[in-house]
């Protein structure tokens, strides 16, 4: 059996309840009030944690990328958009307070070392390495230096790149997430059978970070052995933003959490038995009985 990881009192691994993360990401569109509404959705549907994204914009993006024309509610350049979507200390203090009041864990994907140091001030229960950062050795080392559990997403990565990242992070206090970085993902891009392959490859919990429409792949991921499921959430998929189409609204998130919680019960223990409720059916329908 693979190692377990403990995040905020939740034991993650084979035989444990699935740890469900509602990713708010940047779907808050720069509004703390909208972020709070999504935290409420995560709480009421039974998620275990919410996740944000944190970047130092001028470090993560080049001047040329930030100068590109891109019209948004924040201005006319890509830089205007990226800066408008970033929460600072005031906003995260409010989020930290609100999550504590609602008794739900929160953490973030940090895209640069400065962002890791910033989020560390809030003593998060873990860190997330985004798929885009999997090949950033310095960021992996800096994040590991904080001594917290790490969740590693593997979208747009080869097995060789994943092995390299895991060799830097080590398998202790690590969760590796199968992921495809398309938004939303098509059925032929999900390749959920990677999950059991990752379970063979690494002696740490394996999870699934999904960007599909609907909930079926996320539930199937748990049936295939995922110990963690992460999905983007939103108040309304028609909201402005690049991640909205791959996000779940309240009803979808509720049904996903419900079906994930039922999956271990539905799978059972593999021992074929006759259930008590079948006995009267035997009496009614069988002509020949043993």
Buried (B, 14 or more C-beta within 10 A) or exposed (E): EBBBBBBBEBBBBEEBEBBBBBBBBBBBBBEBEBBBBBBBBBBEBBBBBBBBBBBBBBEBBEEEBBEEEBEBEBEEBBBBBBBBBBBEEEBBEBBBEBBEEBEBBBBBBBBBBBBBEBBBEBEBBBBBBBBBBBBBEEBBEBBBEBEBBBBBBBBBBEEEEBEBBBEBBEBEBBBBBBBBBBBBBEEEEBEBEBBBEBBEBBEBBBBBBBBBBBBBBBBBBBBBBBBBBBBBBBBEBEBEBEBBBBBBBBEBBBBBBBBBBEBBEEEEEEEEEEEEEEEEEEEEEEEEEE
